[in-house]
Amino acid sequence: ALGAKVIATGGSDEKLAIAAKYGADYVVNYKQNDWVNKIIKITSGHGVDVVYDPIGMIQESMKCIAWSGRLIVIGFAAGTIEKVAMNRVLLKNCSILGLYWGAYARYEKEAIPR
C-alpha cells in the first residue's frame, strides 16, 4: 500500500481474516453499529484519505472520510444503488470517482495492457 495505513472493512470474521492475511493494518466489521467510530478512532480523528468501495456503502463511508478525501466506487455488491448526500461532499471537500473496469475495453482499449 506504498506506506499507507490500510483499514479493511468486511461483514464477517472470515473476510476480515483474509484482509489481515493480505496485509491490512486494521480490520473492522461494518455490520457492527459503531464501525464508523472505530475508524475515526484508528485515524486519530483525521478520517480516511481514500475509500475503495466495492460494496455500495457511500453514506457510511462519507461519515469517516477525511477532509479532501477521495471515495472510489467500483461496485454495488450489497445490491442497492445508493443516493449521495451532496451536502457531505461539499462539507468534506471530497471527490467521488466511479470506476467501471469493464468499460475500458469499449472506451479506452489502449489502457488495457496486453
N, C-alpha and C positions, 0 to 999 in steps of 0.2 A: 504493500500500500504506500510505498515511497515515503515512509516516515509519518504517515497519518495514523491517528488513533482510530482503530476500526471498532465500531459498536454495531454488532449484528442483532437484528430482532428476528424472532421466529415465534410460531404459535404452539410449539411442542418442545419437550425436552430433547427429543431425538434430533430435531432440526437445529436446536441450539448447540448440541454436542458436535454436529457436523461443522457448524460455523466455527466453533472453538478449535476443532481439529485442524481446520484450514487457516488458522491464524487470527481469528477475531480476538481483539484485546479484551472486549467485554461482550457478554450476551444478555439480552433482555427479552423476556416473554411478553409479546404485545397483547396477549389475552388477559394479562393482569391489569387491573384498573389503574394502577399507579405507574405504568411503564413510562409515560412521558416524564414524570417527576424523576424517575430513576435516571433517565438520560440527561436531564438537566443537571442532576447531582454529579453524574460521571464527568460532565464537561465543566464542572465548577461554575455553573450558571451561564456559561457562554452560549451554549446551544451547539447544534451540529452544523458544520460548514457545508457538507454535501450529503444529501439524502438520495439514495438509489432505491426506487420504489417499484418492485415488480408486482406488488400485491394490489395496490389501489387504496392506500391509506393516507391520502393527501391531507385531510382535515387534521388528523392526529399528528402527522409529520410537521405540519405548519406550526404546531404548538411547541415543537422542540428545535426548530431551525434557528440558526444564528442570524444576526443582522448581516445583510448582504449574502446570505447563504444561497445555495443552489439546490433545487429539487428536480431530480431526473426521474421521469415517469416512463417505465418501459413496459408496463402491462397492467392488467386488472384481474389477477388470479383469484381474487376474492369474488369476482363475478358481478361487481357493481361499478358502474361508471359514475364517478363522483362529480359533484359540483364544487367549484373552488370559491371560497370566500375571498373575493378580491381585496377586501379591506386588509386582510392579513398579509397579502402580497405587498401591498403598499406600505403598511406599517413596519414590516420586516425588511423592506427594500430588497426582496429576494427575487430570484429568477426561477422560472419553471420551464423545463425543457422536456419535450416529448421526443422519445427516440424509438422509432419503429424499424428495427433492423431489416425486416423483410422487404421494406420499400426500397432499400438501397439497390437491389437487383433491377428495379424498374427505373429509378430516378438518378442514381449515381453509380453506375456499373464500375466506373474507374476506381471507386473507393474500396471495392472488394478485392482483396489480394488473391492472386491466382496460385 
